[in-house]
Amino acid sequence: MPVFHQKVASSGGAGSIANPNSLALRRLPLVVIPRKRKYKNYVSRRRNTQLLASLRRCVSDPHLYKSYNHWKGLSSPMTPIKSGAPTPSLAPTSKTSTPLTVPPAVPAHKKLTPNPSPTQNPVKLPSPHAVSEKPEKVERPEKSEKPLAEKPKAAVAPTTVPARAPVSKPAAPKTPVATVAPLAEQEGSSSSNQVPAPSPISKQVSGKLTELKSKNGPPTEKTVLRIPSAASTRAKLAAAETQPQPAAPAKPSPFAPAIAPLRDGAAAQPAPVQNVAAPPRPPVAKQNSLQKPPEPKRSLGAPPKPIVPNEAVHKIDGIEFLPKEPEDGQLPTTSTGGPKALRRAYGSKSGTTICAIGSPNVPSTSHAGPPPPDDEKRLIEKKLSLRKKKMAGEGVPGGSLLTGSKSGVEIGLSLNNNNNVKEQTDEQRAKKTVNAVSAAFSTQGGSGAAQGAPPEEPTTTATIREPPPPGAQKPKSAAVQNLITQLQLPASVSAKVDKIIASGDKARKPSRTGLQTQQNRSKIIEQNPLATDRLRDDKDGHLVYSKGDFILNRFVIHETLGEGTFGKVVRVIDTVTDNFMALKIIKNVNKYREAARLEIKVLQRLSERDKDKQNWVIHMGGHFEYQGHMCLMFDLLGPSIFDFLKNNHYRPYPINQTMHIAWQVCKAVKFLHENKLTHTDLKPENILFVSGDYTTQVMDKKPTKVLKETQIRLIDFGSATFDHEHHSTIVSTRHYRAPEVILELGWNQPCDVWSVGCILYELYTGCTLFQTHENREHLAMMERVLGDIPPRMAKKTKTKFFVNGRLDWAQSSPDAAYVRDNCKPLRRSMTCTEPEHVELFEIIEHMLAYEPMGRMKLSEAIEHRWFRRLPSELKHSTVLTPPTKANFPV
Ligand SMILES: Nc1ncnc2c1ncn2[C@@H]1O[C@H](COP(=O)(O)OP(=O)(O)OP(=O)(O)O)[C@@H](O)[C@H]1O
């Protein structure tokens, strides 16, 4: 979804235009905000809310909405505003740019001329704080709705770290300014620069909706998002291209420069409590699919059937819901080479990041995508054959894992057989079970299911999603490629994201097994009217579900808890035990399934080694596959330390709670390291409190939430890497990424320690230490906070960030001013000089040592005198009692 902002570029600034005496209106592509977390990381996880809020304002404004139909024009600079023309309220001319308030309307005669240097325009964002105080709920657009333009190869910026054009650093904006403008400037024509006469918004919206309807079928809540699909935009632009058009100069992606200045919004943000280095990130809006209009109640897969408690099912270590099923494609579970082969083959932990970095036109093996170059094709074939060989050769010790589609089919068939025999009985049981669990939902209201309504009568006319015809994925594949080209990923996203994006949509193709699954689903429905397959996957592969739906006849879906890269996490009631659980439902996409298997393998290893559960890592209660979705069961936990911080207006945790959390995190990560694992994605979002219960106290004259207890669990082992496995070049989410990763010097366990250091700082201050989205700036921030990067590292890196052993960073640039204003030497962030505080900063300082070898080890950290202050009873983990229907507050 493109969002474009306006700004006024002052004369003489980096973004100035020809007429030095006139302020000119600039419109720039700001950023793509798909709804996925992976992209959120790119933009700024904590700023998405603002962006979406801005977008919402944009599309509800007649002028802006109308402008949205003219992508190209809006990404181009306007000619100086003629006298008499409607003039937006301009901020005083200065060296820095100031955001505009949204102009009332642009007359039809106003032409927008192409922007000679859109990359120079900083983009304004609303204050993160303001939005975090007043979060707006905005649905995120679907990925395919991004009108991504095909970019000529010349425009591709294949360098690892794209150089950013000088940015005119504006003063921190107080008022967010947002307008909608095109992304597809490459496709636009001069004729599209013409801004049409204003018309009533209702007319425009209804026109747009009609267009969307005709292109995308019946409007869902998402399609009504006022954002045209990529297809519709392309069609418009293609039509416009028939007009004569000046050749588009080769230029770097507008995204990198446009996104980098996002921090400007943060710059305006006063620190919530203390004078700390960086403002808090705006809240990450977790998608909750249950916010959608309630769907009729249905049963997923088959009608609910009480599951007889079974030892195998309740086994803690790797519950098996399906029998072992050796077959060709079966994946190794404990073999050391398997994951490596998989990761090589699928790029999950391998060089896909580099692909994404260096080769924006990364080859997609999708049948529908553009054919990859020969070398790359050969490479892919080689990787795939290597993977097959490995999987065939290494066997499956333990046999705990199943291949995706086959097992999915078998679940269905097995249900089918049972149901054929006991059709009527099962229907009755279904109704009974639904009524039983509905009590738990009744306090929240909601759909019919929640009200205890019996399940709908199954029909035999369930809709089965047809497999896409060959070639149907083509536009998406192109979009993915273009996304890679334009987003220039490595500056912003974790390896997990890189690998998924770099692989494009190849996993979405209707593979043979996928087709088999579909066919078998149809067969099941034909044979058994009760096994109505009303399951749908959305186009991203997420399971579409509603409150009260059943999974595997056993788990009743209650609520969405969170959404991650790989799928959604839902709160379910286990009808066998009556316990609430967290079920991570992985997308029905091969790539994610395989990644989930790797996560399962790590979780199994950890469970084996942590039998007494004293290491604060989450334990998997079991896993199974459901209609192509890998499902991982976990104990139900509370909010993440980030979520709680956000809901507490970024007020930092008290020092004693910081100490307890720090202890547990150090112990948990130390446990991983002792087991030859590196987590690689440590961040506040991946540390969950066992309970979110809190009291409210007045602190500094403000009501502040204080947790009653601070037991945590470390989650998300989807990126965890064993020592012997391939280490991809880029890991970690940007803000927590260690310098050796940025400098591509190789990484190991110490990169986790760096992340822990950043997290401790965030707990103490409530703010992100390195609030940036760009490598060079990130390094500059590090130098500001921690001193110069050691010459050895500067010399050794193959990146281009250093000249003569010093960071290539113009101290007089606006970027440098931003860094100076928002970062300060580490110890200056201390709020007092009490020994407790000083000792914490000693630890943080040692954790943020540049040299990985010189960095504090976690075994050393827990021996630090600071932790001697922690009461000994808090040094042990408590075993969780899963919440039940009886005691869980719903
Ligand atoms: N056991 C749990 N109890 C409660 N909520 C959970 C649990 N596990 C995960 N969540 C919620 O779901 C979110 C996503 O989970 P998780 O990080 O495992 O998914 P992911 O796809 O790997 O995410 P990411 O893209 O951040 O790596 C978490 O941030 C958290 O809010």
The ligand as an ORCA input file, in Angstrom:
! r2SCAN-3c Opt
* xyz 0 1
  N       2.325    -18.857     23.782
  C       1.814    -17.687     23.455
  N       0.887    -17.116     24.229
  C       0.347    -15.922     23.906
  N       0.689    -15.231     22.800
  C       1.605    -15.746     21.982
  C       2.212    -16.999     22.262
  N       3.082    -17.271     21.274
  C       3.026    -16.234     20.425
  N       2.148    -15.306     20.841
  C       1.811    -14.047     20.160
  O       1.924    -14.237     18.758
  C       2.902    -13.357     18.213
  C       3.627    -14.047     17.088
  O       4.272    -15.205     17.579
  P       5.676    -15.680     17.029
  O       6.698    -14.617     17.304
  O       5.975    -17.021     17.556
  O       5.359    -15.761     15.481
  P       6.360    -15.486     14.282
  O       5.596    -15.758     13.045
  O       7.593    -16.265     14.452
  O       6.602    -13.927     14.525
  P       7.763    -12.967     14.036
  O       7.408    -12.594     12.661
  O       7.683    -11.814     14.991
  O       9.051    -13.665     14.149
  C       3.785    -12.976     19.381
  O       4.382    -11.720     19.213
  C       2.818    -12.979     20.545
  O       2.131    -11.747     20.609
*
